[in-house]
Structure formats: C-alpha cells, structure tokens
Amino acid sequence: MTVPSTEQPIMQHTATGIRSAYGIILLAVYLSISLLLVGLRPAHSQELQWLPFEKALATADSSNRPVLVDIWAPWCGWCRKLKKEVYPALAPEWSGQFVLTRVNRDDREAVHHYRGQKLSSLRLAQKLGARQVPSIVFLNARGKYLLHVTGFLDAKSLEPLLAYIATGAYHRQSFETFQKESGF
C-alpha cells in the first residue's frame, strides 16, 4: 500500500508563497521608491505664482523685478502648453527673478489699469504689442514695455530671453549680442 505523499503539494504551496511574498516585496519597494520620488519631485513641478495684472505691476515696482506677462486665450492649445510645461520647467531658476502675470486676451469683462489708462484685455494686449496668442511680454520693474515675443517657445528658446531681461543686459546691448556673448 502506498501512502499519499504530501510533500509535493506542500512544496508547490511553499514555492507559490515565496513567489507571492517576493511579488509583495517588489511591489512594496516600487511603492516606496515612487513615494520618495513624489516627495523629491523636480523643482520644475512647483506651483508658479501668477498675480493679477495690476497687483503684478505693484509687486514688480516694490521688489524691483521685471514682469513677465503671458498673453493667452482659452481656446489656444499652445498657450496651455506654455503654462503647463514651459513655465514650470523654467521655474526653479527664473521664477524668483520675475513677477508673473497672465492676461486672457479674450476676457471681455476685465478692465486693466495700465500707465494711466483703463483698457480691456484685448486693448491691453494690443498696447503691449501682442497681436496674437501666445505672446510673452516683458515689462521693466516700473511697468514700462521692454519687448515681446509671439508664438510658442520651448524652455530652451525662452531661457536666453529670461536671462537677457533678468540680468538687465537689455540696458546695454542687443539681444543678439547678448546671446553671442553669453553662449546661448
């Protein structure tokens, strides 16, 4: 008479248990690393502080920082891409150098006070040279127009402009000269 062996099912059960335990350990390690990475997110994922236009001008004046004005429209996909991807990518290095504001060019209800005038969002955008969206306008710390660029710029293309304005190089040289001398 043969006695049924219980060794094989136990061995299979043990191997399955070890595989399950190994899988749980791997999952725990993966989740731990993921949580650490969430805590150590790249600095570009930090939230940017966008101020209303008039408050941005007042803050720029009191802090002696230039203003970056993002002229956008709700229907503009490139505008959303700038806000979601480009500006956050540049934030670690440049956000403290500028006062940030956004103007929805299509907002028909907003009234902005700029240099002694009351302007609709569209008229303000036009006064700042922004005839299309997206446009990025730079103002000095006193709110005076410096320059603008129209169209989508990736972070690599926008960075030299930020450096040009933030360093005050616009006082003494053209952007082209600045780019050559700075190695951008």
C-alpha positions as CSV (number, residue, x, y, z in Angstrom):
1,M,0.0,0.0,0.0
2,T,1.3,3.4,-0.9
3,V,0.8,6.3,1.4
4,P,0.0,9.5,-0.5
5,S,2.8,12.0,-0.3
6,T,2.0,15.4,1.0
7,E,5.5,16.7,0.2
8,Q,4.8,17.7,-3.4
9,P,1.7,19.9,-2.7
10,I,3.5,21.5,0.3
11,M,6.5,22.2,-1.9
12,Q,4.3,23.7,-4.6
13,H,2.4,25.7,-2.0
14,T,5.7,26.9,-0.5
15,A,7.0,27.9,-3.9
16,T,3.8,29.8,-4.7
17,G,4.0,31.5,-1.3
18,I,7.6,32.5,-1.9
19,R,6.7,33.9,-5.3
20,S,3.8,35.8,-3.7
21,A,6.0,37.1,-1.0
22,Y,8.7,38.1,-3.5
23,G,6.0,39.9,-5.6
24,I,4.7,41.8,-2.5
25,I,8.2,42.8,-1.5
26,L,8.9,44.1,-5.1
27,L,5.6,46.0,-5.0
28,A,6.4,47.5,-1.6
29,V,9.9,48.6,-2.9
30,Y,8.3,50.0,-6.0
31,L,5.7,51.9,-4.0
32,S,8.4,53.2,-1.5
33,I,10.5,54.5,-4.4
34,S,7.5,56.0,-6.0
35,L,6.6,57.8,-2.8
36,L,10.1,59.0,-2.4
37,L,10.2,60.3,-5.9
38,V,6.9,62.2,-5.4
39,G,8.4,63.8,-2.4
40,L,11.5,64.6,-4.4
41,R,9.7,65.9,-7.4
42,P,11.8,68.0,-9.8
43,A,11.7,71.6,-8.8
44,H,10.0,72.5,-12.1
45,S,6.8,70.9,-10.8
46,Q,6.5,73.6,-8.2
47,E,3.4,75.8,-8.5
48,L,4.1,79.2,-10.1
49,Q,2.6,82.3,-8.5
50,W,0.6,84.2,-11.2
51,L,-0.7,87.6,-10.0
52,P,-3.5,89.7,-11.4
53,F,-2.1,92.3,-13.8
54,E,-2.3,95.4,-11.5
55,K,-1.0,93.5,-8.5
56,A,1.9,92.2,-10.6
57,L,2.8,95.8,-11.6
58,A,2.7,96.9,-7.9
59,T,4.8,93.9,-6.8
60,A,7.3,94.5,-9.6
61,D,7.7,98.1,-8.5
62,S,8.1,97.3,-4.9
63,S,10.5,94.4,-5.4
64,N,12.4,96.0,-8.4
65,R,11.8,92.9,-10.6
66,P,10.7,92.8,-14.2
67,V,7.3,91.5,-15.2
68,L,6.6,88.5,-17.5
69,V,3.1,88.9,-19.0
70,D,1.7,85.8,-20.5
71,I,-0.9,86.8,-23.1
72,W,-3.2,83.9,-23.8
73,A,-6.7,82.8,-24.8
74,P,-8.8,79.9,-23.5
75,W,-9.0,78.2,-27.0
76,C,-5.2,78.3,-27.5
77,G,-3.6,74.9,-27.2
78,W,0.0,76.4,-27.4
79,C,-1.0,78.8,-24.5
80,R,-1.9,75.8,-22.4
81,K,1.3,74.0,-23.3
82,L,3.3,77.1,-22.3
83,K,1.6,77.3,-18.9
84,K,1.7,73.5,-18.2
85,E,5.1,72.6,-19.5
86,V,7.4,75.5,-20.4
87,Y,7.0,77.9,-17.5
88,P,7.2,75.2,-14.8
89,A,10.3,73.8,-16.4
90,L,12.0,77.2,-16.1
91,A,10.6,77.9,-12.6
92,P,13.4,76.7,-10.5
93,E,15.9,79.1,-11.9
94,W,13.8,82.0,-13.1
95,S,10.5,82.4,-11.1
96,G,12.1,84.5,-8.4
97,Q,13.6,86.8,-10.9
98,F,10.3,87.9,-12.4
99,V,6.8,88.9,-11.3
100,L,4.4,86.7,-13.3
101,T,1.0,87.7,-14.7
102,R,-1.4,86.3,-17.3
103,V,-3.9,88.3,-19.4
104,N,-6.7,86.4,-21.1
105,R,-6.9,88.4,-24.3
106,D,-10.5,87.2,-24.9
107,D,-11.8,88.3,-21.5
108,R,-14.4,90.9,-22.4
109,E,-15.3,91.8,-18.8
110,A,-11.9,92.6,-17.4
111,V,-10.6,96.2,-17.2
112,H,-7.0,96.8,-16.6
113,H,-5.3,100.0,-15.4
114,Y,-2.0,100.5,-17.2
115,R,0.0,103.7,-17.4
116,G,-2.9,106.0,-16.7
117,Q,-5.4,104.2,-19.0
118,K,-8.3,101.8,-18.5
119,L,-8.0,99.1,-21.0
120,S,-9.9,95.9,-21.9
121,S,-7.8,92.7,-22.0
122,L,-7.7,92.9,-25.8
123,R,-6.7,96.6,-25.8
124,L,-4.0,95.9,-23.2
125,A,-2.6,93.0,-25.2
126,Q,-2.5,95.2,-28.3
127,K,-0.9,98.1,-26.3
128,L,1.8,95.6,-25.2
129,G,2.4,94.6,-28.9
130,A,0.7,91.2,-28.5
131,R,-1.5,90.9,-31.6
132,Q,-1.6,87.0,-31.5
133,V,-1.5,84.3,-28.8
134,P,0.5,83.1,-27.3
135,S,2.6,86.1,-26.7
136,I,5.1,86.8,-23.9
137,V,5.6,90.5,-23.0
138,F,8.4,91.7,-20.7
139,L,8.0,94.9,-18.7
140,N,10.6,96.5,-16.5
141,A,10.0,96.9,-12.8
142,R,8.2,100.2,-13.4
143,G,5.8,98.6,-15.9
144,K,7.5,100.1,-19.0
145,Y,7.3,97.9,-22.1
146,L,10.6,96.2,-23.0
147,L,9.9,93.6,-25.6
148,H,7.6,90.8,-26.6
149,V,7.7,87.6,-28.5
150,T,4.8,85.9,-30.3
151,G,4.2,82.2,-30.7
152,F,5.2,79.2,-28.8
153,L,8.7,79.0,-27.4
154,D,10.1,75.9,-25.7
155,A,12.0,76.2,-22.5
156,K,15.4,76.2,-24.3
157,S,14.4,79.0,-26.5
158,L,12.8,81.1,-23.8
159,E,15.7,80.8,-21.3
160,P,18.0,83.3,-23.1
161,L,15.2,85.9,-23.2
162,L,14.7,85.4,-19.4
163,A,18.4,85.8,-18.8
164,Y,18.6,88.9,-21.0
165,I,15.8,90.6,-19.1
166,A,16.7,89.3,-15.6
167,T,20.4,90.4,-15.8
168,G,19.5,93.9,-17.1
169,A,21.5,93.2,-20.2
170,Y,18.8,94.9,-22.3
171,H,20.1,98.3,-20.9
172,R,23.4,97.9,-22.6
173,Q,23.2,95.6,-25.6
174,S,21.0,94.0,-28.2
175,F,19.5,90.5,-27.6
176,E,21.6,89.1,-30.5
177,T,24.9,90.4,-28.9
178,F,23.8,89.1,-25.5
179,Q,23.2,85.7,-27.0
180,K,26.6,85.5,-28.7
181,E,28.4,86.7,-25.6
182,S,26.5,84.5,-23.2
183,G,26.8,81.4,-25.2
184,F,23.1,80.8,-25.6
